[in-house]
């Protein structure tokens, strides 16, 4: 039998960072995001060789391990191993030998939530394979615990819930550690206009978000006024942008995006750099109204808001730089898994 799963990557539209502990624990966080038609993929194939074979294209890992209750966390393909170890421990299952293959549509460190989305995707494959009793909330929660607690990777909570639920979501991260996902019913003409107005530009440089996130956490923990005030304003931008989105007020949407980026740059060093600023300058000179880096910052993708009639003009200006434009569409569906009953020899 073959099990496949896919989970959508997301654009962080507003509020990103307020979902990261300790800010969310102290003040609560609010995030507005939307999933797009770029995905993380996972395939599990039952085999007869008595081994667990891992083929992670993103991690550059192709190795086999003896079948057992726990895989070693040795720095290779730890997202896959973390999911396997937790599923076996929590649910008491004993899977037979298998081969697992994973890859992403976007590069690691791109700011689209690739790592967290991959954890959700892998977990969804195990849910499908082993018929685990887990809904979207449970999958997102367990994916968060695997990545942040079991593996000790820095980051927030929004990506797991975005990948599990899909679509436009206004997500509340309450101080009591509970999460409420509010799906938004965005009118078709509004989502079409937003697609026409947004441009996703890859800077050509991926980045590790851990250092930036760790600095933000330190600044919050030590009560640094500038960081906390900036985060309060970023959280408020999620409320304001939700209202603008639901009304279809694109002028206000762009204004909030621009001001939110200015506040985000105050959270930690390295959120912006010369490469990012140069791309911003080029896009603005060509007609872009606003821009922000997706994710923690430091590199990856920049989201530009552009008057649709000027979009090609901005694209042509950015084409002279080292990065590239990545077309996208919004998507409604969250993580999805399915089985294939293959009669051929595995």
C-alpha positions as CSV (number, residue, x, y, z in Angstrom):
1,X,0.0,0.0,0.0
2,X,1.1,3.6,-0.7
3,X,0.0,6.6,1.4
4,X,0.4,10.1,0.1
5,X,-0.2,13.5,1.7
6,X,0.1,17.2,0.8
7,X,-0.2,20.3,2.9
8,X,-0.3,23.9,1.6
9,X,2.3,26.6,2.4
10,X,1.1,30.0,3.6
11,X,1.5,33.7,3.2
12,X,1.7,35.5,6.5
13,X,-0.4,38.6,5.8
14,X,-0.4,40.3,9.3
15,X,0.4,39.6,12.9
16,X,3.3,37.2,12.4
17,X,5.5,37.0,15.4
18,X,2.7,37.5,17.9
19,X,2.2,33.8,17.8
20,X,5.7,33.2,19.2
21,X,6.3,32.4,22.9
22,X,6.8,34.2,25.3
23,X,4.8,37.1,23.7
24,X,1.8,34.9,23.0
25,X,1.9,33.5,26.5
26,X,2.0,37.0,28.1
27,X,-0.3,39.0,25.8
28,X,-1.9,36.6,23.4
29,X,-1.3,36.6,19.6
30,X,-3.4,37.3,16.5
31,X,-2.4,36.3,13.0
32,X,-4.0,36.6,9.6
33,X,-2.7,34.2,7.0
34,X,-3.7,32.5,3.8
35,X,-2.6,29.3,2.1
36,X,-1.4,29.1,-1.5
37,X,-1.0,26.5,-4.2
38,X,2.5,25.6,-3.1
39,X,2.8,22.4,-1.1
40,X,4.8,20.0,1.1
41,X,4.5,16.4,-0.1
42,X,5.0,13.1,1.6
43,X,4.8,9.5,0.4
44,X,4.9,6.4,2.6
45,X,5.4,3.0,0.8
46,X,5.1,-0.2,2.7
47,X,8.1,-2.5,2.0
48,X,9.3,-5.9,2.9
49,X,13.0,-5.3,3.7
50,X,12.7,-4.9,7.5
51,X,14.0,-1.3,7.4
52,X,12.9,2.3,7.6
53,X,14.2,4.2,4.5
54,X,14.2,8.0,4.6
55,X,14.4,10.0,1.4
56,X,14.2,13.7,2.3
57,X,15.0,15.9,-0.7
58,X,14.9,19.1,1.4
59,X,17.3,17.7,4.0
60,X,19.5,16.0,1.5
61,X,19.1,12.7,3.3
62,X,18.7,9.2,1.8
63,X,19.4,6.6,4.5
64,X,18.0,3.4,5.9
65,X,17.6,2.5,9.6
66,X,16.7,-0.8,11.3
67,X,13.0,-1.1,12.0
68,X,12.4,-0.1,15.7
69,X,10.4,2.0,18.1
70,X,12.6,5.1,17.8
71,X,14.8,6.7,15.2
72,X,18.0,8.5,16.2
73,X,17.9,12.3,16.3
74,X,21.3,12.6,14.7
75,X,20.8,15.8,12.7
76,X,19.5,14.2,9.5
77,X,15.9,14.5,8.4
78,X,14.8,15.2,12.0
79,X,11.3,16.4,11.0
80,X,10.5,12.9,9.7
81,X,12.2,11.2,12.7
82,X,10.4,13.5,15.1
83,X,7.0,12.6,13.7
84,X,7.7,8.9,13.7
85,X,9.0,8.8,17.2
86,X,6.1,10.8,18.6
87,X,3.5,8.8,16.8
88,X,4.9,5.5,17.9
89,X,5.2,6.7,21.5
90,X,1.8,8.5,21.8
91,X,-0.3,5.9,20.0
92,X,1.6,2.7,20.7
93,X,1.7,1.7,17.1
94,X,4.3,-0.6,15.6
95,X,4.5,0.1,11.9
96,X,6.0,-2.4,9.5
97,X,9.0,-1.6,7.2
98,X,8.4,1.4,5.0
99,X,10.0,4.0,2.8
100,X,9.2,7.6,3.3
101,X,9.9,10.4,0.7
102,X,9.3,14.1,1.3
103,X,9.9,17.4,-0.6
104,X,8.6,20.9,-0.8
105,X,7.6,23.2,-3.7
106,X,9.5,26.1,-2.1
107,X,13.1,26.2,-0.7
108,X,13.8,25.8,3.0
109,X,14.2,29.1,4.8
110,X,11.9,30.9,2.3
111,X,9.5,32.3,4.9
112,X,6.5,30.4,3.7
113,X,6.4,28.0,6.6
114,X,8.1,25.1,4.8
115,X,9.4,23.2,7.9
116,X,6.2,23.4,9.9
117,X,4.0,22.6,6.9
118,X,6.2,19.5,6.3
119,X,5.7,18.3,9.8
120,X,1.9,18.6,9.3
121,X,2.2,16.8,6.0
122,X,4.2,13.9,7.4
123,X,1.9,13.6,10.4
124,X,-1.2,13.6,8.1
125,X,0.4,10.7,6.2
126,X,0.7,8.7,9.4
127,X,-2.8,9.7,10.4
128,X,-4.0,8.2,7.1
129,X,-1.8,5.2,7.2
130,X,-2.5,4.2,10.8
131,X,-6.1,5.5,11.0
132,X,-5.2,7.8,14.0
133,X,-8.1,9.6,15.6
134,X,-6.9,13.2,14.9
135,X,-8.8,16.2,13.5
136,X,-7.3,19.4,12.3
137,X,-6.7,21.0,15.7
138,X,-5.1,17.8,17.1
139,X,-2.8,17.5,14.1
140,X,-1.7,21.2,14.3
141,X,-1.1,21.0,18.0
142,X,0.9,17.8,17.8
143,X,2.9,19.1,14.9
144,X,3.8,22.2,17.0
145,X,4.8,20.1,20.0
146,X,7.0,17.9,17.8
147,X,8.8,20.8,16.1
148,X,9.1,23.2,19.0
149,X,9.3,20.9,22.1
150,X,10.6,17.5,20.9
151,X,13.1,18.9,18.4
152,X,13.7,22.2,20.0
153,X,13.3,24.2,16.9
154,X,12.6,28.0,17.3
155,X,9.4,29.4,15.8
156,X,5.8,30.2,16.4
157,X,2.4,28.4,16.1
158,X,0.7,29.8,13.1
159,X,2.2,27.7,10.3
160,X,1.0,24.4,11.7
161,X,-2.6,25.6,12.0
162,X,-2.5,27.3,8.5
163,X,-1.3,24.0,7.0
164,X,-3.9,21.9,8.8
165,X,-6.9,24.1,8.1
166,X,-6.1,25.8,4.8
167,X,-7.7,29.0,3.4
168,X,-7.9,32.5,4.8
169,X,-7.7,32.3,8.6
170,X,-7.7,34.7,11.5
171,X,-6.0,32.8,14.3
172,X,-6.1,33.6,18.0
173,X,-3.3,32.4,20.2
174,X,-4.5,32.8,23.8
175,X,-2.4,33.2,26.9
176,X,-3.7,29.9,28.3
177,X,-2.0,28.2,25.3
178,X,-5.3,27.5,23.5
179,X,-5.8,28.3,19.8
180,X,-8.9,29.4,18.0
181,X,-8.9,29.2,14.2
182,X,-11.5,31.5,12.6
183,X,-11.9,30.7,8.9
184,X,-12.7,33.8,6.9
185,X,-15.3,33.7,4.1
186,X,-13.6,36.1,1.6
187,X,-15.7,37.0,-1.4
188,X,-14.5,35.7,-4.7
189,X,-13.9,39.1,-6.2
190,X,-11.9,40.1,-3.2
191,X,-9.6,37.1,-3.3
192,X,-9.2,37.6,-7.1
193,X,-8.3,41.2,-6.6
194,X,-5.8,40.3,-3.9
195,X,-4.2,37.7,-6.1
196,X,-3.9,40.3,-8.9
197,X,-2.4,42.8,-6.5
198,X,0.2,40.6,-4.7
199,X,3.6,39.7,-6.1
200,X,5.8,37.0,-4.5
201,X,9.5,37.6,-5.1
202,X,12.2,35.3,-3.9
203,X,15.3,37.2,-2.9
204,X,17.6,34.3,-4.0
205,X,18.8,33.9,-0.4
206,X,17.2,31.6,2.1
207,X,17.8,32.2,5.8
208,X,17.7,30.5,9.2
209,X,14.8,32.1,11.2
210,X,16.1,30.7,14.5
211,X,18.5,33.5,15.3
212,X,16.0,36.3,14.6
213,X,13.3,34.5,16.5
214,X,15.6,33.9,19.5
215,X,16.5,37.6,19.6
216,X,12.8,38.5,19.5
217,X,12.1,36.1,22.3
218,X,15.0,37.5,24.4
219,X,13.8,41.1,23.8
220,X,10.3,40.2,24.9
221,X,11.5,38.2,28.0
222,X,13.7,41.0,29.2
223,X,10.9,43.6,28.7
224,X,12.5,45.6,26.0
225,X,10.0,48.3,25.4
226,X,10.6,49.0,21.7
227,X,10.2,45.3,20.9
228,X,7.0,44.8,22.9
229,X,5.4,48.0,21.6
230,X,6.2,47.0,18.0
231,X,4.7,43.6,18.6
232,X,1.5,45.1,20.0
233,X,1.2,47.2,16.8
234,X,1.9,44.1,14.7
235,X,-0.9,42.2,16.5
236,X,-3.3,45.1,16.0
237,X,-2.4,45.1,12.3
238,X,-4.0,41.6,12.0
239,X,-7.3,43.0,13.3
240,X,-7.1,46.0,11.0
241,X,-6.1,43.9,8.0
242,X,-8.9,41.4,8.5
243,X,-11.5,44.2,8.4
244,X,-9.9,45.6,5.2
245,X,-9.8,42.2,3.6
246,X,-13.4,41.4,4.3
247,X,-14.5,44.8,3.0
248,X,-12.3,44.5,-0.1
249,X,-10.5,47.8,0.9
250,X,-7.2,47.3,-1.0
251,X,-5.9,50.8,-0.3
252,X,-6.2,50.1,3.4
253,X,-4.8,46.6,3.0
254,X,-1.6,48.0,1.4
255,X,-1.3,50.7,4.0
256,X,-1.4,48.2,6.8
257,X,1.1,46.0,5.1
258,X,3.5,48.9,4.8
259,X,3.2,50.1,8.4
260,X,3.4,46.5,9.7
261,X,6.7,46.0,8.0
262,X,8.1,49.2,9.6
263,X,7.1,47.9,13.0
264,X,8.5,44.4,12.2
265,X,12.0,45.8,11.5
266,X,12.1,47.0,15.2
267,X,11.8,43.5,16.6
268,X,15.3,42.2,16.0
269,X,18.5,42.9,14.1
270,X,18.8,41.1,10.7
271,X,15.1,41.2,9.8
272,X,16.1,43.4,6.9
273,X,19.4,43.8,5.1
274,X,20.9,45.5,2.0
275,X,19.7,42.8,-0.3
276,X,16.1,43.0,0.9
277,X,16.1,46.8,0.9
278,X,17.5,47.0,-2.6
279,X,14.7,44.7,-3.9
280,X,12.2,47.0,-2.0
281,X,13.7,50.1,-3.6
282,X,13.6,48.6,-7.1
283,X,10.0,47.5,-6.7
284,X,8.8,50.8,-5.2
285,X,10.5,52.8,-7.9
286,X,8.6,50.7,-10.5
287,X,5.2,51.3,-8.8
288,X,4.8,48.9,-5.9
289,X,2.7,50.4,-3.0
290,X,3.9,48.2,-0.1
291,X,6.1,45.3,0.7
292,X,7.0,42.9,3.6
293,X,9.2,39.9,4.1
294,X,7.3,36.7,4.6
295,X,8.1,34.9,7.8
296,X,10.7,35.9,10.3
297,X,12.8,38.0,7.9
298,X,16.4,38.1,6.8
299,X,15.8,36.6,3.4
300,X,13.4,34.3,1.6
301,X,10.3,35.8,-0.1
302,X,9.1,39.3,-0.2
303,X,5.4,40.0,-0.6
304,X,4.7,43.1,-2.7
305,X,1.4,44.9,-3.0
306,X,1.1,46.3,-6.6
307,X,-1.6,48.0,-8.5
308,X,-2.6,45.2,-11.0
309,X,-2.1,47.4,-14.0
310,X,1.5,48.0,-12.9
311,X,2.3,44.4,-12.0
312,X,4.2,43.6,-15.2
313,X,6.2,46.8,-14.8
314,X,7.3,45.8,-11.3
315,X,8.0,42.3,-12.4
316,X,10.3,43.5,-15.2
317,X,12.2,45.8,-12.8
318,X,12.7,42.9,-10.3
319,X,13.8,40.6,-13.2
320,X,17.1,42.5,-13.3
321,X,18.0,41.3,-9.8
322,X,19.3,37.9,-8.7
323,X,15.9,36.6,-7.4
324,X,12.8,35.5,-9.2
325,X,9.0,35.9,-9.2
326,X,6.9,32.9,-8.1
327,X,3.3,32.9,-9.4
328,X,0.7,31.6,-6.9
329,X,-3.0,31.3,-6.3
330,X,-4.9,31.1,-3.0
331,X,-6.2,27.8,-2.0
332,X,-9.0,26.6,0.4
333,X,-8.0,23.1,1.3
334,X,-5.8,22.2,4.2
335,X,-3.6,19.1,4.7
336,X,-5.0,16.0,2.9
337,X,-4.0,12.4,2.8
338,X,-5.1,9.4,0.8
339,X,-4.2,5.7,0.2
340,X,-3.3,3.8,-3.0
341,X,-3.7,0.1,-3.0
342,X,-1.0,-0.9,-5.3
343,X,-0.9,-4.6,-6.4
344,X,2.6,-4.4,-7.9
345,X,5.5,-5.7,-5.8
346,X,7.0,-3.0,-3.5
